[in-house]
Amino acid sequence: MTVIIIEDEKPAARLLQRKLQKLDITAGTMLHSVQEAVEWFNNNQHPDLIFLDIQLSDGLSFEIFDRVHITSAVIFTTAYDEYALRAFKLNSIDYLLKPIDEDDLEAAVAKFKERQPKPQPQAIDFDQIKRMLSNPAEKAYKKRFTIKMGQHLKMINIEDAECFYSENKGTYIHTTDNRDYLLENTLEQLEAELDPKQFFRVSRKFIVAVNAIKDIVVYTNSRLKVIPPTYKDDEIIVSRERVNDFKEWLG
């Protein structure tokens, strides 16, 4: 079974790729724009299954189907609300609402496999979907956290986050006033919920905020060390395999 991912946000694409690996599915190709996808389809054998985000960096992904005849099965991955997505459930294999739940992902893949060895997904009415999404809403990212402190609830705005980190099986937010709060989210969940323009997962342990980077120092083994304004408990090291993506993210 050949699978590709079309997703403009590289961290989200990699996260989906890792979740598919847990299902013994390899998505070796990841595309990030309409133009890149069109060129790829024109020069490669089409896959059995496409995981397709709706809004790419250079337009809606439906434009791909206007320019290339594609018969591959499609599972949509999107941040749009459920009402607009009813048509997707009727005309494609399935849709997955971000952040993608692993159980939902497994169920969608199982639905696709039921149509094997010759899957014949129904035709997708892209014109109808375009009309429904003529004024698409912006993707909704995490704006604040609600922290329980005894009998009280504390609100923390996302602008006050300096970094997120995991420690002793817990996930914490470190704020710009040099305080730490335990969250219910995992780092993987946060990676999907945070605005990728503002936050980057530099390693298995840390997610950093672009506005809270005080300095960046060259570190051993081709790695980088990020120095935030107040967090001092541990070194924040950009893992070697993420250095190039980190530099690209910084712009």
N, C-alpha and C positions, 0 to 999 in steps of 0.2 A: 504494500500500500504506500503510495507516494503522497506526501502532504507538504503544503507550503503555507506560510503565514504572511498575510499582507496587513501591516500595522505600522503607522507612521512613528509611533513612540517606541524607540528601541528597547528601553527597559521593560515595557509591557510585552513586547514581542519575545524577549528573552525569558520573561516569567512564564508566558504561555508555553514556550518551547520546553522549559523544565517540567512543567506540569504534564505535558504530553509524554515526556520521557518516562514519567512514573507509570504511564499506561503502555509502555513499550512501543511508543510511536515516535519516530524520528522525523522532525521537520527541519530538513537540512537547508532549506531556502527560506530566507526572510526578505520581503520586499517592503519598501517604505513610502512609495508614492505612486500616483496613477501612471506617470510617465515611465517609471522604472518597471512597473508591472507589465505595461503594454509591450515594452521592449523585450522583457523576459519571455512572455507568452509567444511573441513572434519568433523567438529563436530557440525555444525549448519544448520538449514534449509536455503536454498539459498533465497536471497531477490528478490523482483520484479525488482528492479532497482539498478544499481551500478554507482556511480560517481567515475571514475577511472583516476588517474594520470598515466602518461606513465613511467616516470623515478623515481623509488623508491630508498630507501637508499641502498638496496642490489641487485639491478638489474632492468631490464625492467619489467613492470607489465604483459607483455604478457607471461612471464614464469609461471604465476599463471595458465593460461589456458592450458599450457603444462602438468601440474601436477594434475589438477582437472577439471572434466567435469562440465562446468557452462553454464546454459541456460538463466540466468538472462539477462535482457536488460542492455545495457551499454551506458552511456554518458561520453565521454572522457573530462577530464579537463587537459589542457596542455599548455606549454609555447612555443611549437614548431611553426614554421611559417606555413602559410596557404597552401603553395604548398605541403608540405609533408602530409598535413591532408586531402587532397581531398579524399583519399581512405576511410577515416573514415566516411565521410558524406554519402558514398555509402553503407557502410557495418554495420553501427551502428545507434542507434537512433539519435545521434548528437555529436558534439564536441563543447567545450567552450574554447576559447583562454583566457589565464590569462593576466591581471586581469579580472575576470569574471564580465561581465556586467549583472545587474539584469534583464534587459529586455530580453537579450539572454537566461538567465537561465530560465525565465518564459516560453519563447517560446519553449525551449527544453523539459521542463516538459510537456507542452501542447501537443507536438508531441508524447511523450510517452503515455500520457493519451488517445490519439486518438486510440491507439491500445488495450486499455482495453475493456472488462475485461480479455481478453486472449492475452496479447501482444506476438507477435511472431517476434522478431527482426531477421533480416537476419543474416546468418552465417558470422562471421568476419574472414577474411583471415589474421591470425596473422603472418603466414610465410611471406606473401607479405609485411606486415607492418614492420616486423623485417628487411627485406632486405633494405627497404627504409630508415630505421633508424639505419643502421649498424654502422654509425659514427655520433651519435646524437650530436647536438650542446649543449653547456652549456646553462642553463637557463639564460635569460637576465634579470638582475636586474637593478634598477635605478643607473646611474653612476653620474649624475649631474642634477642640476636644473637651469632653465633660469628665472631670476627675472627681471621684468620690473620696472625700476626706472626712472620715468619721460620719457624723450625721449631716454633713454639708456637701454641696456640689460646687466645684470650682471650674470656671470656664477659662480655657486657654486658647487664645487666637493663634492661628497658624503662623502669623507674622512674628510671634514671640518664640517660635521654635528655633533653637540653635542647631540641634542635631537629635537624632533618634539612635538608640543603641540597645543591644540585647545583653543581658547579664543574668547568670543563674536561672535560666529558663524564663526570665521576665523581659518585657520590652519597656523601655523608658523614654520619655521626652525630656531633654535638657533645655531649659529656657534661657532667654537672654539675661534674666536676673539671677542666673547661676543657681537654679533650683532644679531638682529632678522629680519626676512624677511617673508612677507606674501606670501603664496603659493596658487595656484588654487586647489591643491589636498585636499581631505578629509583624515582624519586619516585612515579610512577604505581602501581607495585607496592606501595610502602609505604602509599599512600593507601588501598588496599583492605585491607591487612593490619593496619593499626593501628586501635585502638579509637577510633571517631569522637567518643566522649565525652571522650577525653583528648588527642587530636591533631587539628589543623586545618591544611589547606593554605592558607596565606595568599596565596600567589603561585605563579608557575611555578617559583620557585627554592627556596621554604622551606615546611617543615611545622614547626609549633611545638607544644610541649607546654603544656597549660593550667596545669600545676603549676610551670612554669618561666618564667612571665611576671612580670617584676619591675615593669614599668610599661608604659602605653600612652599615646602622645602623638598629638594631632591633627597630621596632616601635610598637605602641599599637595595640591590637587586632590581634596579630599574623601576623602583616604586616611588611614590610621592607621599609626603606627610602633610596633612591638613591641620592647620592651627586655628581653632576658633577663638573668639574673644574670651570666653569664661570656662569652657569645659577643660578640666585638667586631669581627670581621673585616669585616663588611659590615652595612649597615642592613637590618633586616627590615621591609619595608613591606607592609601589607595592600593588595592591588590594589583599585581602586575598585569593580569589579564584585563583589568578595567581601566588602565591608565589612558589608553588611546581614546576610549569613549568619554572618559572624564575630561580630557583636554578638549575634545569636540564639544562637550556639554558647556564648558566654560566659554567657548566661542573664541 
